Amino acid sequence: MYHTTGTCFVQGQACVKGTEADQFKPEEAAQQLRAAMKGLGTDEWRIIRVLTDHTNQQRQVIKDTYKTSFGRDLIDDLKDDLGGNFLRLCVYLMLPEREFDARCLHYAIHNHQCDTLIDILATRTNSRIHGIRQIYEAVTVPGYTAPLVDLYQRDLDRDLDEYLLDVVGDFRRVLTGLAQGGRSEERTVDQAEVDKDVEELFKAGVGRLGTDEDVFTRILVTRSVPHLRDVFDAYHEKHQQQIEAAIEQEMSGNAKAAFLAIVRCVRDPLTHFATCFHETFKGPGTDDERLMQLIVSHSEVDLQDIADKYEGLFSRKLKQDIRGETSGDYRKLLMKIMDQAEEEE
């Protein structure tokens, strides 16, 4: 049985089935993939089965074995034989998790996808964010030819600032703060510090004319999860208002969305991510990029738990909604990932 660290900073570790260690045969899997793409035509279903029958960790071994066995790059071969969203999802599944996050972050920054920026930076653990920063300079994204140069530490912040110049400054500052990966990981809670933060949040928001967003940023971005849970409970008890209501009342736009995402992840991450999935289906079309990112991020962690929460919130099955919004081999791959999540439950 394999284990993987949760993507969200309030999650621990989750069990992942994949192919059991004593049954894992990377040479056979690599041969299956080569056979699926060799000659005339492509066996898309064979590719789907190999990718979804293995964990991300195992897929990295398969990718290396493929190159050793055939002297070919697996991702390059996938790009030669596949296309569209099916190709993108296959490539995402083949990426190590931190490289996947870094690519998604880069794509979101350059395409002003504020929801995705919040999904990543407001929910990842410190170590995950540090890993993203370490490889950010090495990442290229389909559709972009310019390499990312000198983007370790200071330059990720510069990217956030330069590419989001038209976004409200408060939101940029929240993202920059989150991108430092500096949230306290202290497990014990000092009640005096909780009471102090409760009063600071009140005085910075509802208790004054105008809002001091810097106070909200400092507290929500840097305090530990157990501390924030106690702050939110104490805030409600003392001021007879949930912190979410105060944020809704005092803020607007992407800054409000970022603060609410942090609060919701602290309180109930499954509800937050179920809502994120639901948002991908809103409007005239499906946000396939965000859907793929959510599926890949949670496929080996808590996807079925999110699906259960989704059904409870929206009286609809997540799997059915995904089926209704997608088509072709892209849909088949998504359905197989959802099937695997059900089996691992």
C-alpha angles and dihedrals in degrees: 000000000000128000130207131190114250118251094224122077091231096052127087126200126318131203118246124194109194111140111336115249095248091051098043110117109176093178091056092046091050090050090051091053093047091050090050091058103032121103127355116349131005128257098221094175092057089053090050092051095049094047096047097041090064136059123244090256091053092046089058089056091047090051091052092044090051091055092046094047100043106017089237134116110244096210091049089052091049089052091051094052106032137049148186124017091337090062093045092051092047091051092048090053090053095054123095107251098252093047088049091053092047092051091048091048092050092047092049094049094050093044097042091240097164095175091058092047089055092045090057107033099036095051111034125100120249092254092049091051091048089052091051091052093049094057100031092100092055097053127105124181129213106263095029122092101177113093119233106247130192095354098141113122107324096036098054085059090048090052090052089050100042100043094043098048091126092053121092110274094233090062093049090051092051091051092046090050093049091047090064091070090219103136113140113254095196110138098198120078128219108212092205090057090048091054091047093053092047091057093044091053092048094048091046093052131013093013096063143042105265125002132275099213091180090071092051090048094050095049101038095043101043109031122094121257095247089049093050092049090056091045092054092048093046092047090055093046095049102038101028091233133099114242089237090061091050091051091047090050098046105035142045144194125009095341089060090047092052094049092046091050091055092048093047093048090052093048103036120350094183091059091047094052094041087056090049090055090049091052091058089066097049123106130022095316142020121268092230095175093057091041091055092047092051093046094050094043094053103029094100098030120043109335095130092047088053090048090053091050090047091056091049093050101041104022089235133101115249091217092055093049091050090049091051094049100046139051147193125012089337089063092045091055092048091049091050090052090051090048090053091051090054091050092050093052 
